[in-house]
Amino acid sequence: MDGTLVDSNFHHTMAWWQAFRRFGHDVPMAEINRAIGMGGSKLIEHLLGEERNREEDAELEATHGAVFATYWPGLRPFEKAADLLELCAAKGLVTVLASSASRQDLGVLRGIIDAEDAITAATCSADAQNTKPSPDILQAALTQGDFTAENAVCVGDSVWDVLAASKLAIPSIGIASGGTSEAELREAGALEVYKNIQELFEAFEGSLLGTLSPNT
């Protein structure tokens, strides 16, 4: 959802930057932005290392969440985000939002997208023991949608999405709207890459999504 359906990655970057600064960690925004897409615990370890003071982790995540909440009013869906979900539903496809967001953030993001009738199910951080790039959240999405990896496609904007999908042998579509380049997404294993959701919507029939078998 973040960076794929909703234009929120840079808001997350700012929220994490402020959280790190609160605890005296000077982490460059560019490094934070490249880690967006990981779950909070993995992102903290990735950026601060294993030798960090782990007692700060929970407060770092809480601070990020509190700062990010102040940005909710300014968040917007990407062009054609709702239309793509509705097109998938019209084609008989099961659509599960595989998000590592908190339950509260998930509710806000779904409201921003405004396509509830087209969404079969959605995951949140509580549905996975390990966060991306571990595949737990995608496995939870498969379970909630009651389908298998063999008849699924993952659409995501980060290398962490693509790497998580590859661990379950789910083919991936990369979306370059979250700040990750086409080259990086393809190197991670994305089979198709689109500039944004609108471009995928317009190319739907010839895309991996368009070749999926409808739910029966």
N, C-alpha and C positions, 0 to 999 in steps of 0.2 A: 504493500500500500504506500508507505512512505517512499517518495522518489519515483514511484511507478504510476500510481493513480492520483496521488496527492503531492503537490509541490511543497515538500516539507523538509527535505534533506538539509538545506542550509539553516533552517530554524533549529534542527537537531544539532548541527555543528556549533551554532552559537550557544545553545543551551549546555552542551558538554563543555565548551570552552569556559563558560562562566562557572560551571561546577568545578572544573579543575583549578581554575584561578582561586576559587574560594578556599581550597585546601593547599594553595601554594605551589601548584604544578603549572609550569609554563609550557603548555603543549601547543605547538603551532596549529592554526586552524586548518591548514592544508592537510596535515597528518590526520586530524580528527575527521575531516570530510571523507578521506579515503577509507576510513574505518566504518563509516556509517553503513548500516546494513547488518553489521554484527549485533548480537544481543548485547545488552549493557555489560554483563559480567565479562564477556569475551573482549569487548571493546576496551574496557578498563585495563585488562591484563595485556592486551595487544599494545596499548599506548604507554602504560606505566611500567610494564615488565613484572616478572615474578617476584622481584625483590621489594616491591612496594609494600606499604603498610596496608595490609588487607582489611584491617578494621575500619578503614575509610570507605570501603567499597559500597556498602549499603547507603551511606550518607551521600556519596557521589551520585549514585543512581537516583536517590530521592531528590537531590538538588537539581539534577538534570530534568527530572519529571516536573518539578515545580516551575522551573524557568520555561520549559517547553509549553506548559499550560498557559503561560501568559501570551503565547503566540497564536493560540487557537483562533481568535477572531480574524486573524489575517491569512489563515490557510485557505488555499483554493485547490479544487481538483484540476488536473490537467485536462486540456481540451479533448473531448470525446471519451473521457474515462467512463462515465455512466453509459454512454452509447455503446461502448465495447462490451460492457457487462451485459447489457440488454440484448445485444446481438448474439452473444454466446448463449444466453437463455433461450432466445428465439430459435436457435439452431438445436436446442435440446441438450446443450452441454451443462454439466454440473460445474458450478463456479464456487470455489472455496478461497476466501482471502486468507493466505498463509502469513499472518503477521506475528511478529514478536513484540508488538506494542503491549502496554499495560491494558487491562480490561477497560479502564476509563478512557485512555487514548483511543482505543479501538472503537468505542462507541462514538466518540467525537469524529473520527475519520470517516466512519460509515455515514454519519450524518452529512458530512461535507460532500461525499461522493453522490449521495442521494439516489441510490439505485437498489433499494432494499428488495424489491420484488425479483431482482435478477441474481441475488446472492443466496446460494444454497446454505452455506455455513461459513464460519470464520474462526480462526484460532487467535489466541493471545499468549502472552508470556507464561501464563499459568499452565498452559497445555504442553510445555516442553521442559524436561529436566536440564537439557543442554541447549544453548542458543546457537544460532548460525555463526560459523559455517558447519556446525554439526547439523545433521538432517532431521533432528527430532521434530521441529515445527512442521516440516513438510510431511513427515510420517503421520503426525496428528491431523494434518489437513486431508491426507488420503483416507484416514479412518473416518473422519467426520463426513467426508463426501461419499464414503462407501464405494470407492473405486481403487484401482491398482495403478502402480507406476507405469505399467505397460500401456495404459490408455489415458495418460496424463501429459500435460505440458506445463512447465513452470515459466511464468513471466515475471522477470525481476530486473531491477536496475543496477544491482551491485554484483561484484565478483563473488561475494559471499552467498548470494542467492544461487548463482550458477554452480558453485562448488558444492553447496548443500544438496542441490538437485542431482548432481552427478553421482553422489554417494548412494542414491537410491535408483540410479539409472533412469532418471526422468529427463527427457530432452528439455532444453531451455531456450527461451526467447529472451534476448537481452534488450533492455530499453535504456537508451543513453541520456535520459532526462534527469538522472540523479547525480551527474557529475563524473561518471565513469565512461571512458572512451569506448568506441566500438572495438578497437584493437584489444583493449584489456578484457572486454567481455568475451570476445572470440577466443582469446588465449586461455581464458578460464574454462571454455568449453561450450559457450552459447552457439547454437546451430544457426540462429538467425539473430540479427540485431536491427532494431528500428530506432530512428531518431527520437521518437516519442510515441505515446499511445495513439495519437491521431494517425500517425503514419501506419501503425499496425492495424488500426480500424479500417483504414482505406485499402490495405493489402490483405484483409482478412481471408478472403476466399483462397488465396494462394499460399497462405501461411501455414505453419504447423498447427495453429489453432483450427484453421479451416478444414484440415484433414482429419481431425479427431472424430471418432464415431459418437453419435448422439447417445445420451443415456437411455437405456431401454428397460 
